[in-house]
Amino acid sequence: MGLSILDWIVFKNPMANEYYPFGDMYNLPYEIGYKLSEIILGFVAWFLNLFVHDNLWSQWLVSDVVMNVLAIILLVVVIFGVGFIVNLTMIWEERKILGRLMDRRGTQIGPLGYFQCLGDGLKTFMKENIAPKAIDKKIYWWGLALVIGTSVLLACMVPLSGRWFIADYKVGLLILFGMFALAPFLILCAGWAQNNKFSLIGGMRAAELMISYEVPMLIILATSCLLAGAYGINDLVQFQNDHLWFVIPEIIGFFTFFVCAIAESERVPFDLSEAEAELVEGWQTEYAGMKWGLIMLADYFRGYVACAFIVLLFLGGWAMPFAGTDTWYAEIWFLFKVCAVFAAFVWARGAFPRVRTDQIINIGWRVLMPLSILNLVVVVAIKLMGWM
């Protein structure tokens, strides 16, 4: 190859790479990562070639296998970056909506107050890292890492469209919900490991709350899959695009799942596991500084995933009326729906007081469970009648 940089940076079709990991499915984040890897590796290979002409290292850097490895790494970075920006946007959205509900402006730092989130992140990052002496160190740290890690992984696993995904899993809803259901056990372990009665009570409340509301959620998820005849996320979205959004035939399941999703995200009015007025900060009491900041960030990631579940199961996913699922703005349309659902979460926070422990259990088992079963009966009747 020549000495010109254009001889080394050559943009190719990423699907033509023999190591392309997605078969015949087009992946937009992979293409972005592949283009970036072509620029980065091409520049490095050209720079090395200036000193040693036609060296093997330069040839190896622009080979298909190296390009593919770096493209996969950058794919993950791109997907996480988008998810992180969406997470910051949801925090900003909540602050602005709560400000209006409380008759005030909300955050004012930066354009429209958006930079307040960055300022808070910097503030928590600069705080001292303190951990009590009497903790169970392994569970204390591993519980924290797994709560944060599974939440971030979940957010990255949610597809934004038929071309924006991190992996092609045919039973995507079950995998996502399985990861989502790990939180009660991790939070209980983290609360117990802190050797603090407030943390232990908060962890027990969180596990009790989440398990109570996960069962109705799972029934409704299975009901939507029954209606669509598939577990795949793409199949579910395409079925709603071809027929009608499931919010219409499953209106009972929609409102039931909505309440369960708020509870699973540990948001007001179901934030009894934190209860800062009576439990200091619940299961998070002994996690200070940046540890607390990361837990808060993970909570918003879980809130994002909960809203994404609602959009995928009931609101057509990235499908747009009269436009279908293959629009160039499919990802933007999906995220708009997610933010709209999250706005309803924020409205519930501003409108309702915290629910008592006994009320939480009664609502979960005596109200939402029968409603989820009723929703299942309605869907079975629809399928038997052949209406969908």
SVG drawing of the C-alpha trace seen along z (x, -y; Angstrom):
<svg xmlns="http://www.w3.org/2000/svg" viewBox="-65 -29 76 50">
<polyline fill="none" stroke="black" stroke-width="0.4" points="0.0,0.0 1.1,-3.6 2.2,-6.4 -1.0,-8.4 -3.4,-8.2 -6.3,-7.6 -4.6,-4.3 -5.1,-3.1 -8.4,-4.7 -10.8,-3.0 -14.5,-2.8 -15.9,0.6 -19.3,2.2 -19.1,3.7 -21.3,6.6 -18.7,7.6 -16.3,8.3 -15.9,12.1 -16.1,11.9 -19.3,9.8 -21.2,11.1 -24.8,10.5 -25.3,12.6 -27.7,11.0 -29.0,8.5 -27.9,4.8 -26.6,3.3 -26.3,-0.5 -24.1,-0.8 -21.8,1.8 -21.5,-0.2 -20.7,-3.4 -18.1,-1.5 -16.7,0.0 -16.3,-3.4 -14.6,-4.7 -12.3,-1.7 -11.4,-2.2 -10.4,-5.8 -8.4,-4.9 -6.7,-1.8 -6.1,-3.2 -4.4,-6.3 -2.2,-4.2 -1.3,-1.9 -0.5,-4.8 1.7,-6.4 3.7,-3.2 4.1,-2.7 5.7,-6.1 8.7,-4.8 8.8,-1.2 7.3,-0.8 5.1,2.3 5.6,3.6 3.5,6.5 2.1,4.5 0.4,2.0 -1.1,4.8 -2.3,6.6 -4.0,3.5 -6.2,3.0 -7.1,6.7 -10.7,7.9 -10.2,9.6 -8.7,6.5 -11.3,4.2 -14.1,6.5 -12.7,6.7 -12.4,2.9 -15.8,2.4 -17.5,4.7 -15.8,2.7 -16.9,-0.6 -20.4,0.8 -20.7,1.3 -19.3,-2.1 -21.8,-3.7 -24.8,-1.9 -23.7,-2.7 -23.1,-6.4 -26.6,-6.7 -28.1,-5.0 -26.2,-7.3 -27.3,-10.4 -30.9,-9.2 -30.5,-8.5 -29.2,-12.1 -32.1,-13.4 -34.6,-11.5 -33.1,-12.9 -33.4,-16.4 -36.9,-15.7 -38.0,-14.6 -36.5,-17.7 -38.2,-20.0 -41.6,-18.3 -41.5,-18.2 -40.5,-21.9 -43.7,-22.7 -45.8,-20.5 -44.4,-22.3 -44.9,-25.7 -41.2,-26.4 -38.7,-26.4 -36.6,-23.4 -32.9,-23.2 -31.4,-26.3 -27.8,-25.3 -26.7,-25.2 -29.0,-25.2 -32.6,-24.7 -31.0,-23.4 -29.5,-20.3 -26.0,-20.6 -27.3,-20.2 -26.9,-16.4 -23.3,-16.8 -22.6,-19.1 -24.2,-16.6 -22.1,-13.8 -18.9,-15.8 -20.0,-16.6 -20.5,-13.0 -17.3,-11.9 -15.3,-14.3 -16.7,-13.1 -14.6,-10.8 -15.0,-7.1 -16.1,-5.8 -17.1,-2.3 -17.9,-1.1 -15.5,1.3 -18.1,3.9 -19.4,4.6 -19.2,8.0 -16.7,6.6 -17.2,9.2 -21.0,8.9 -20.9,5.2 -18.8,4.5 -20.1,7.3 -23.7,6.4 -23.0,2.8 -21.2,3.8 -23.9,6.3 -26.8,3.9 -25.1,1.2 -23.7,3.6 -27.0,5.5 -28.9,2.2 -26.4,0.8 -26.4,4.1 -30.2,4.1 -30.3,0.6 -27.7,1.6 -29.6,4.8 -32.9,2.9 -33.1,2.5 -34.1,-0.9 -35.1,0.4 -34.7,3.3 -31.2,2.1 -30.1,0.8 -29.3,3.8 -26.3,5.2 -27.1,8.9 -29.7,10.9 -31.5,12.9 -34.7,14.6 -36.3,14.6 -35.3,11.1 -38.2,10.3 -37.5,13.3 -33.8,12.5 -34.5,8.9 -37.1,9.7 -34.8,12.4 -32.1,9.8 -34.6,7.3 -35.7,9.8 -32.2,10.2 -32.5,6.9 -34.5,8.0 -31.9,10.6 -28.9,8.3 -30.5,5.4 -31.3,7.8 -27.8,9.0 -26.4,5.5 -28.7,4.3 -27.7,7.2 -23.9,6.8 -23.9,3.2 -24.4,4.4 -27.0,1.6 -30.5,2.2 -31.9,-0.6 -30.1,0.9 -31.4,4.4 -35.0,3.3 -34.7,1.3 -33.3,4.4 -36.0,6.6 -38.7,4.1 -37.2,3.8 -37.1,7.6 -40.7,7.9 -41.9,5.1 -40.2,6.3 -41.2,9.9 -44.8,8.9 -45.0,6.9 -42.8,9.1 -45.4,11.9 -48.1,9.7 -45.5,8.2 -44.4,11.7 -48.1,12.8 -48.7,9.7 -45.5,10.1 -46.5,13.7 -49.9,12.5 -48.5,10.1 -46.3,12.8 -49.3,15.1 -51.2,12.4 -48.3,11.9 -47.4,15.6 -43.7,14.9 -41.1,14.0 -38.9,12.0 -38.9,8.2 -38.8,7.6 -41.7,10.0 -43.7,8.3 -43.2,4.9 -43.9,6.1 -47.2,7.8 -48.4,4.6 -47.4,2.7 -49.4,5.1 -52.5,5.2 -52.9,2.7 -51.0,1.6 -51.6,3.9 -52.7,1.1 -56.1,1.4 -56.9,5.1 -54.8,5.2 -55.9,1.9 -56.3,3.7 -52.8,5.2 -51.4,1.8 -52.5,0.0 -51.5,3.0 -48.1,3.2 -47.7,-0.6 -48.2,-0.4 -45.9,2.6 -43.2,0.9 -43.2,-2.1 -42.9,0.2 -40.1,2.3 -38.2,-0.9 -38.5,-1.8 -40.1,-5.1 -42.6,-7.2 -45.2,-6.2 -43.5,-2.8 -40.2,-3.9 -40.7,-2.4 -37.3,-0.6 -35.6,-4.0 -38.0,-6.0 -35.5,-8.7 -37.7,-10.1 -37.8,-6.8 -34.9,-4.6 -32.4,-7.4 -31.8,-6.1 -32.9,-2.4 -30.7,0.2 -28.4,-2.5 -27.6,-4.0 -23.9,-3.0 -23.2,-3.6 -21.8,-7.1 -20.2,-9.4 -19.8,-8.1 -21.2,-4.7 -24.5,-6.4 -24.3,-8.4 -23.8,-5.2 -26.7,-3.5 -28.9,-6.5 -27.8,-6.3 -28.6,-2.6 -32.1,-3.4 -32.7,-5.7 -31.3,-3.0 -33.9,-0.6 -36.6,-3.3 -35.6,-3.6 -35.8,0.2 -39.3,0.3 -40.5,-2.5 -39.0,-0.6 -40.9,2.5 -44.2,0.6 -43.4,-0.9 -42.4,2.5 -45.3,4.5 -48.2,2.0 -47.2,-1.0 -45.9,0.5 -42.2,0.2 -40.5,-1.8 -43.4,-1.3 -45.0,-4.5 -48.6,-4.8 -48.7,-5.0 -44.9,-4.8 -44.1,-1.3 -41.0,0.0 -38.2,-0.8 -38.1,-4.6 -34.8,-6.5 -36.0,-8.1 -37.2,-4.8 -34.7,-5.1 -35.8,-8.8 -39.5,-7.8 -38.9,-4.9 -37.0,-7.2 -39.7,-9.8 -42.3,-7.2 -40.0,-6.1 -39.7,-9.7 -43.4,-10.2 -44.0,-7.1 -41.4,-8.4 -43.2,-11.7 -46.2,-9.8 -43.9,-8.1 -42.9,-11.6 -46.5,-12.8 -47.3,-9.9 -44.4,-10.9 -45.7,-14.4 -49.3,-13.4 -49.4,-10.5 -48.0,-10.1 -45.9,-7.1 -47.8,-3.9 -47.6,-2.0 -45.9,1.4 -49.2,3.3 -50.8,1.4 -48.0,2.2 -48.4,6.0 -52.2,5.8 -52.1,3.8 -49.6,6.3 -51.3,9.6 -55.0,8.6 -55.4,6.1 -52.8,6.3 -52.5,10.1 -56.3,10.6 -56.1,7.9 -53.2,9.5 -55.1,12.8 -58.2,11.0 -56.1,9.5 -54.9,13.0 -58.5,14.3 -59.4,11.4 -56.4,12.2 -57.2,15.9 -60.8,15.0 -59.5,12.8 -57.3,15.5 -60.0,18.1 -62.4,15.8 -59.8,15.3 -59.9,11.5 -56.1,11.2"/>
</svg>
